[in-house]
Amino acid sequence: MNLEFIPSETGGKIQATGRDRFIVVMTVQSVTAPEVEVLRTGLNPQIQVENQTIEIIEDKIELKSLKEGAT
């Protein structure tokens, strides 16, 4: 996989290219970036970004918030 920043008149874009299936998780903020953890890989990946999980199930993206104190 290759990530590339391409400048444009409106600022720019990030282009991700590659031969295999992949997912890009990007956070944008002016402070320290949140911790990102890959919980599951494969055809139905699951990623955790701080207190939220991102899961791809078939052709859907499911976002879930974790309750404080939950594991």
C-alpha positions as CSV (number, residue, x, y, z in Angstrom):
1,M,0.0,0.0,0.0
2,N,1.2,3.5,-0.7
3,L,-0.1,6.8,0.8
4,E,0.5,10.0,-1.1
5,F,-0.4,13.6,-0.5
6,I,-1.4,15.4,-3.7
7,P,-1.5,19.2,-3.6
8,S,-4.5,20.9,-5.2
9,E,-6.0,24.4,-5.6
10,T,-8.2,23.7,-2.6
11,G,-5.5,22.3,-0.3
12,G,-4.8,18.7,-1.3
13,K,-5.9,15.2,-1.0
14,I,-4.5,11.9,0.4
15,Q,-4.5,9.1,-2.1
16,A,-4.1,5.5,-1.0
17,T,-3.2,2.9,-3.6
18,G,-2.3,-0.8,-3.5
19,R,-2.9,-4.2,-4.9
20,D,-4.5,-5.9,-1.9
21,R,-7.6,-5.0,0.0
22,F,-6.9,-2.4,2.7
23,I,-8.6,0.1,4.9
24,V,-7.2,3.5,5.9
25,V,-8.1,5.0,9.3
26,M,-7.1,8.7,9.5
27,T,-7.8,11.1,12.4
28,V,-7.5,14.8,12.1
29,Q,-7.0,17.1,15.1
30,S,-4.8,19.9,16.4
31,V,-3.7,18.0,19.5
32,T,-2.1,14.6,20.1
33,A,-3.7,11.9,17.9
34,P,-5.8,9.3,19.6
35,E,-4.6,5.7,20.0
36,V,-5.7,3.4,17.1
37,E,-5.7,-0.3,17.6
38,V,-6.5,-3.0,15.0
39,L,-8.7,-5.6,16.8
40,R,-9.4,-7.8,13.8
41,T,-8.1,-8.1,10.3
42,G,-9.3,-9.9,7.2
43,L,-12.6,-9.5,5.3
44,N,-14.4,-8.0,8.3
45,P,-11.9,-5.8,10.0
46,Q,-12.5,-4.1,13.3
47,I,-10.5,-1.0,14.5
48,Q,-10.7,0.9,17.8
49,V,-10.1,4.6,18.0
50,E,-10.1,5.7,21.6
51,N,-13.7,4.9,22.8
52,Q,-15.2,4.0,19.4
53,T,-15.0,0.9,17.2
54,I,-15.2,0.8,13.5
55,E,-16.2,-2.5,12.0
56,I,-16.7,-3.4,8.3
57,I,-19.4,-6.1,7.9
58,E,-19.9,-7.2,4.3
59,D,-20.7,-3.9,2.6
60,K,-21.5,-1.8,5.7
61,I,-19.4,0.3,8.0
62,E,-20.6,0.1,11.6
63,L,-19.6,2.6,14.3
64,K,-20.0,1.8,17.9
65,S,-19.2,3.9,21.0
66,L,-17.8,2.1,24.0
67,K,-19.3,3.0,27.3
68,E,-16.8,4.4,29.8
69,G,-15.4,1.6,32.0
70,A,-16.4,-1.2,29.6
71,T,-13.8,-3.7,28.3
